[in-house]
Amino acid sequence: MSSLELQKLSYRLTVCKVKSVSDIDMDSEFFFIGKTDEEISLVCRTEDTPQETVERDDGWRGFRISGVLDFSLIGILSKLSGILAEKKIGIFAVSTYNTDYILVKEENFEKALHALEEEGYTVV
């Protein structure tokens, strides 16, 4: 059983690609930017999605692992994603310095949380 607490995010999310970082509202409360030599990816609240996107996928919900995770901890994301994979629930994972976030399609959100609760995770 796990003692980790998972915190539901209250908003709908969008995963998209943008042409330029300047298309992103840097004053938004919640977003992730990934920039490589091939693309600029953005995860943001749906209402904060830039007008112009290269590609866009709406309908995501998410949760985060509560607290700050030490870098020495091993397998947390693997364990969570494995539980969801067994239930045939795909994920989009994002990590910050402090913790990990897992996004699932909206139609699978409650099913995902229930599966994790069954495995001993606390969902708030």
Backbone hydrogen bonds, N-H to C=O, Kabsch-Sander energy under -0.5 kcal/mol:
donor,donor_aa,acceptor,acceptor_aa,energy
2,S,119,E,-0.7
6,L,122,T,-3.7
7,Q,64,R,-3.2
8,K,6,L,-0.6
9,L,62,G,-2.9
13,L,60,W,-2.9
14,T,44,C,-2.8
15,V,57,D,-2.5
16,C,42,L,-2.9
17,K,55,E,-2.4
18,V,40,I,-2.2
23,D,20,S,-1.8
24,I,21,V,-1.9
26,M,24,I,-1.1
28,S,25,D,-1.9
32,F,43,V,-2.4
34,G,41,S,-2.6
36,T,39,E,-2.8
41,S,34,G,-3.4
42,L,16,C,-3.0
43,V,32,F,-2.2
44,C,14,T,-2.1
45,R,30,F,-1.0
46,T,12,R,-2.0
48,D,45,R,-2.1
49,T,46,T,-1.5
53,T,51,Q,-0.6
54,V,17,K,-2.9
55,E,17,K,-1.0
57,D,15,V,-2.5
60,W,13,L,-2.1
61,R,104,V,-2.7
63,F,102,I,-1.9
64,R,7,Q,-2.3
65,I,100,D,-2.1
66,S,5,E,-3.0
66,S,64,R,-0.6
69,L,67,G,-0.5
69,L,98,N,-3.6
73,L,70,D,-1.9
79,K,75,G,-2.6
80,L,76,I,-2.2
81,S,77,L,-2.7
82,G,78,S,-2.1
83,I,79,K,-2.1
84,L,80,L,-2.0
85,A,81,S,-2.4
86,E,82,G,-2.0
87,K,83,I,-0.8
88,K,85,A,-1.9
89,I,84,L,-2.6
90,G,88,K,-0.6
92,F,103,L,-2.1
94,V,101,Y,-2.3
96,T,99,T,-3.1
101,Y,94,V,-3.3
102,I,63,F,-2.7
103,L,92,F,-2.4
104,V,61,R,-2.5
106,E,59,G,-3.4
108,N,105,K,-2.3
109,F,105,K,-0.5
109,F,106,E,-1.1
112,A,108,N,-2.6
113,L,109,F,-2.3
114,H,110,E,-2.4
115,A,111,K,-2.2
116,L,112,A,-2.0
117,E,113,L,-2.4
118,E,114,H,-2.4
119,E,115,A,-0.8
120,G,117,E,-2.0
121,Y,116,L,-2.2
122,T,4,L,-1.8
124,V,6,L,-2.9
124,V,122,T,-0.5
